[in-house]
Amino acid sequence: MTWYYHSGGQQQGPVSDTELDNLLQSGRINQNTPVWREGMADWQPLSTARPGGLPAIPGAAICVECGRSFPPDELVTLNKSLVCAQCKPVFLQRMTEGVPASGRAGLWREGKKLVTRSETPFPDRCIKCNAPTNGFKLKRVLYWHHPAYYLLLLCNILVLLIVVLIVRKKAVLHIGLCEAHRKQRKIGILICTAGVLGGIGMIIGGAIAESGFIALAGTAALLFGIIWGIVKARTIAATKIDKEVVWVSGVGPAFLNELPER
């Protein structure tokens, strides 16, 4: 059987069942990775498209928390669930508090950063405060390039823009936001838009009226709108993207603390 899968924001494949199992075993994909084969109406998570499809490696199994596959001697059974060593403290804490498994397979934390793969499903929790989102998901398309490319500014800004468009890496995430943080984001966008448009209008008006004060006030309004938008309207940002993984900033500690260390 031939499979296709999403990785790094791009469609990959075709691969055989054995190759798909090897990808699962290596951690390059997990049970939440979208897959497709001929005969399927749409893309589905691997766990849905091939239920019970554990890796072909004898005895291998999957951690209920992170969704990665491990040899049997690297997993422990807790409350009738298989858990890896990294996820064990989080799982034990859930058992103590009577909280069910997170459903956050494919999500990890690394310091104050969230680490995941493009198109990994996020839980129905706000990434800012961990409150329920009632099914709301916000699509964010993230781009990243190595900061060293900014040295091209010494040559020409146009050269920098062209190179960045060529070399930048992309990741797509569907994040949860609670009603309060959705409202905060909308207000941030409105204030940012008003500041930028108003500032540009004042700069133009100041130039026409030959008034340096109006132009200066317009510049201040423009900068205020941009900064406000970055602080209040932006949800998350990519701090690094490699071939398989994206590191994300802007995620709240309440959400991060629920994730296993990577």
Backbone torsions as a table, in degrees:
resi	resn	phi	psi	omega
1	MET	NA	139.6	-176.8
2	THR	-105.3	132.1	-177.1
3	TRP	-121.5	152.8	168.9
4	TYR	-122.4	149.6	-178.7
5	TYR	-145.6	159.7	177.6
6	HIS	-96.7	132.6	177.0
7	SER	-152.3	132.3	-179.9
8	GLY	63.3	26.6	179.6
9	GLY	79.6	7.7	-178.5
10	GLN	-130.9	153.4	176.6
11	GLN	-76.1	134.6	-179.9
12	GLN	-123.3	157.6	178.3
13	GLY	123.0	-177.2	5.3
14	PRO	-79.0	153.2	175.3
15	VAL	-133.9	154.2	178.4
16	SER	-82.3	174.9	176.3
17	ASP	-58.7	-42.9	-179.4
18	THR	-64.3	-43.7	178.7
19	GLU	-65.1	-36.8	177.3
20	LEU	-63.7	-40.5	177.0
21	ASP	-63.0	-39.6	179.3
22	ASN	-65.4	-38.3	177.4
23	LEU	-64.2	-39.6	178.4
24	LEU	-66.1	-42.6	-179.8
25	GLN	-65.2	-36.2	-177.5
26	SER	-79.0	-12.4	-179.7
27	GLY	89.8	0.7	179.5
28	ARG	-69.4	-27.8	171.4
29	ILE	-131.4	168.8	175.6
30	ASN	-141.0	-175.0	-175.0
31	GLN	-67.3	-13.3	178.1
32	ASN	-96.0	-3.5	-178.7
33	THR	-65.4	128.9	177.2
34	PRO	-65.6	130.9	178.9
35	VAL	-132.0	162.6	178.1
36	TRP	-151.6	146.0	171.8
37	ARG	-141.4	165.1	179.8
38	GLU	-59.6	133.6	-178.4
39	GLY	104.6	-17.0	178.2
40	MET	-88.2	139.8	-178.5
41	ALA	-73.1	-31.3	-176.9
42	ASP	-155.1	171.4	176.7
43	TRP	-68.4	144.1	179.0
44	GLN	-141.5	155.1	172.5
45	PRO	-58.4	147.5	-178.2
46	LEU	-55.1	-39.6	-178.4
47	SER	-63.3	-27.7	178.5
48	THR	-85.4	-43.1	-177.3
49	ALA	-69.5	-30.4	-179.6
50	ARG	-137.6	68.9	-176.3
51	PRO	-58.5	135.7	180.0
52	GLY	75.8	7.8	-176.0
53	GLY	-80.0	78.8	177.6
54	LEU	-76.8	159.0	179.3
55	PRO	-53.9	150.6	-177.5
56	ALA	-72.5	-15.4	179.3
57	ILE	-63.5	127.7	-174.7
58	PRO	-54.5	127.6	174.4
59	GLY	81.6	-7.2	-177.9
60	ALA	-66.7	147.9	-179.7
61	ALA	-145.2	176.2	-171.5
62	ILE	-118.4	136.7	176.1
63	CYS	-71.0	130.5	-176.4
64	VAL	-68.5	-21.0	-178.1
65	GLU	-87.5	-54.9	-173.1
66	CYS	-96.9	-13.8	176.7
67	GLY	79.1	5.1	178.3
68	ARG	-89.7	156.1	-178.8
69	SER	-97.3	147.0	-176.5
70	PHE	-142.6	155.4	168.2
71	PRO	-62.1	153.4	-175.3
72	PRO	-59.0	-31.4	-178.0
73	ASP	-76.1	-3.9	177.7
74	GLU	-103.7	6.6	179.4
75	LEU	-121.7	149.6	174.7
76	VAL	-121.0	152.5	178.6
77	THR	-97.1	118.5	178.5
78	LEU	-128.0	123.2	179.1
79	ASN	52.0	42.9	178.2
80	LYS	66.6	20.4	178.5
81	SER	-125.9	145.3	177.6
82	LEU	-88.8	128.7	-175.4
83	VAL	-134.0	137.5	177.8
84	CYS	-80.8	170.8	-176.1
85	ALA	-63.8	-38.9	-179.5
86	GLN	-65.2	-37.3	-175.5
87	CYS	-87.9	-9.9	-175.0
88	LYS	-56.5	-46.5	-179.9
89	PRO	-60.7	-41.8	-179.9
90	VAL	-64.6	-42.7	-178.3
91	PHE	-65.6	-41.7	178.8
92	LEU	-63.5	-37.5	177.4
93	GLN	-63.8	-38.7	178.1
94	ARG	-64.7	-40.8	179.0
95	MET	-62.4	-41.7	-179.9
96	THR	-62.4	-39.6	-177.5
97	GLU	-87.4	-5.3	-178.6
98	GLY	72.6	25.0	-179.0
99	VAL	-97.7	137.2	179.3
100	PRO	-69.7	167.3	178.1
101	ALA	-53.4	148.5	-169.4
102	SER	-68.2	-29.1	-172.8
103	GLY	70.0	23.5	-175.5
104	ARG	-108.7	38.6	179.2
105	ALA	-58.6	134.9	179.3
106	GLY	89.8	2.8	177.8
107	LEU	-117.6	133.0	178.1
108	TRP	-135.8	170.3	172.5
109	ARG	-122.5	147.8	177.9
110	GLU	-138.6	94.1	-171.2
111	GLY	68.3	-124.9	178.5
112	LYS	-97.1	12.8	-178.8
113	LYS	-107.5	145.0	170.3
114	LEU	-91.9	137.3	-179.1
115	VAL	-121.0	129.7	-179.0
116	THR	-158.8	-173.4	175.7
117	ARG	-115.9	154.1	178.5
118	SER	-57.4	138.6	177.6
119	GLU	73.0	8.2	175.8
120	THR	-67.9	128.8	179.6
121	PRO	-64.6	135.9	176.3
122	PHE	-96.7	151.6	178.6
123	PRO	-70.9	168.9	-178.7
124	ASP	-81.7	55.5	-179.5
125	ARG	-136.5	148.7	179.6
126	CYS	-71.3	130.3	-178.7
127	ILE	-72.9	-11.2	179.5
128	LYS	-91.9	-44.3	-173.5
129	CYS	-127.7	-2.7	179.1
130	ASN	70.5	15.7	176.4
131	ALA	-78.1	157.7	177.2
132	PRO	-59.3	144.8	-179.5
133	THR	-110.9	-1.8	178.4
134	ASN	54.2	39.0	174.8
135	GLY	87.8	-4.9	-178.3
136	PHE	-71.8	133.6	176.5
137	LYS	-132.2	135.7	178.0
138	LEU	-111.4	121.8	-180.0
139	LYS	-79.0	125.7	176.6
140	ARG	-123.4	124.5	176.4
141	VAL	-100.6	114.0	-175.3
142	LEU	-105.0	141.6	176.7
143	TYR	-126.4	150.7	178.5
144	TRP	-152.2	143.4	171.2
145	HIS	-140.1	158.7	-177.7
146	HIS	-65.5	135.1	-178.7
147	PRO	-58.5	-22.2	-179.0
148	ALA	-60.1	-24.2	-179.8
149	TYR	-65.7	-18.4	178.5
150	TYR	-65.7	-16.1	175.6
151	LEU	-62.6	-20.2	178.5
152	LEU	-67.6	-13.4	174.4
153	LEU	-60.6	-25.5	178.0
154	LEU	-66.8	-23.3	178.2
155	CYS	-89.1	-65.2	-176.4
156	ASN	-169.2	137.5	-179.1
157	ILE	-65.2	-31.3	178.0
158	LEU	-65.8	-40.1	177.2
159	VAL	-61.7	-43.3	178.3
160	LEU	-58.8	-47.8	-178.1
161	LEU	-61.4	-42.1	-179.1
162	ILE	-65.7	-45.4	-178.8
163	VAL	-64.8	-43.3	-179.4
164	VAL	-62.0	-41.6	178.6
165	LEU	-61.9	-28.9	-178.9
166	ILE	-81.6	-43.7	-169.8
167	VAL	-95.4	-14.5	-174.6
168	ARG	-62.7	148.8	178.7
169	LYS	-105.1	153.5	-172.1
170	LYS	-126.0	143.8	172.9
171	ALA	-141.5	143.7	179.4
172	VAL	-117.1	124.5	179.7
173	LEU	-127.3	143.2	176.6
174	HIS	-113.7	98.7	-170.7
175	ILE	-100.0	155.2	177.0
176	GLY	-93.1	140.8	175.0
177	LEU	-134.9	132.6	177.4
178	CYS	-74.9	169.9	-177.1
179	GLU	-60.4	-40.3	-178.7
180	ALA	-64.0	-42.3	-179.1
181	HIS	-77.6	-24.8	172.1
182	ARG	-66.3	-42.4	178.8
183	LYS	-63.9	-43.1	178.9
184	GLN	-61.2	-39.4	179.4
185	ARG	-66.2	-42.2	179.7
186	LYS	-63.3	-43.3	178.2
187	ILE	-63.4	-40.9	177.7
188	GLY	-60.2	-41.0	179.1
189	ILE	-65.9	-41.7	-180.0
190	LEU	-63.5	-46.1	180.0
191	ILE	-65.6	-40.6	178.0
192	CYS	-60.8	-47.0	-179.2
193	THR	-63.1	-44.1	179.6
194	ALA	-63.0	-41.9	-179.8
195	GLY	-65.2	-44.0	-178.4
196	VAL	-67.2	-50.5	-178.4
197	LEU	-66.6	-42.3	177.9
198	GLY	-63.8	-40.9	179.5
199	GLY	-63.3	-43.5	178.3
200	ILE	-62.9	-41.6	179.0
201	GLY	-62.2	-41.3	180.0
202	MET	-68.5	-37.2	177.7
203	ILE	-62.6	-44.7	178.6
204	ILE	-65.1	-43.8	179.5
205	GLY	-62.9	-39.5	178.4
206	GLY	-64.2	-37.2	178.4
207	ALA	-66.7	-40.9	-179.8
208	ILE	-66.9	-42.7	-178.1
209	ALA	-83.4	-2.4	-177.8
210	GLU	55.3	43.3	179.7
211	SER	-112.8	111.3	178.9
212	GLY	-67.0	-31.4	-179.4
213	PHE	-65.6	-45.5	179.9
214	ILE	-64.3	-42.1	179.4
215	ALA	-64.0	-39.5	178.9
216	LEU	-66.5	-42.0	177.7
217	ALA	-63.9	-37.9	177.7
218	GLY	-64.6	-39.6	177.4
219	THR	-63.4	-41.5	178.3
220	ALA	-63.6	-42.1	178.7
221	ALA	-64.7	-39.0	178.6
222	LEU	-63.2	-47.5	179.6
223	LEU	-64.8	-39.6	178.4
224	PHE	-61.2	-44.3	179.8
225	GLY	-61.9	-42.1	180.0
226	ILE	-65.3	-47.6	-178.5
227	ILE	-65.0	-42.0	179.2
228	TRP	-61.2	-41.5	179.4
229	GLY	-63.6	-40.9	179.7
230	ILE	-65.2	-41.1	-175.5
231	VAL	-78.8	-43.3	-170.6
232	LYS	-102.0	-29.6	-174.4
233	ALA	-95.9	-26.6	-178.3
234	ARG	-76.0	135.8	-179.2
235	THR	-92.8	-61.4	-178.6
236	ILE	-136.6	164.2	177.5
237	ALA	-145.1	148.3	177.5
238	ALA	-85.3	126.3	175.3
239	THR	-95.8	-16.3	175.8
240	LYS	-168.8	142.1	173.4
241	ILE	-136.2	123.6	173.5
242	ASP	-109.4	-162.0	-174.3
243	LYS	-61.3	-32.8	-174.6
244	GLU	-120.2	-28.6	-166.0
245	VAL	-122.8	148.9	175.3
246	VAL	-123.4	135.0	175.3
247	TRP	-101.4	128.9	-170.2
248	VAL	-122.6	133.5	173.3
249	SER	-106.3	166.3	178.8
250	GLY	96.3	-1.1	-180.0
251	VAL	-86.4	135.2	-176.7
252	GLY	-70.5	152.2	-179.1
253	PRO	-62.4	-31.7	-179.8
254	ALA	-62.9	-35.8	177.6
255	PHE	-76.6	-44.1	-177.0
256	LEU	-62.8	-38.2	-176.1
257	ASN	-65.5	-14.5	178.2
258	GLU	-85.3	-7.0	-173.7
259	LEU	-100.9	150.6	175.5
260	PRO	-73.7	153.5	176.0
261	GLU	-70.0	142.8	177.9
262	ARG	-92.1	NA	NA
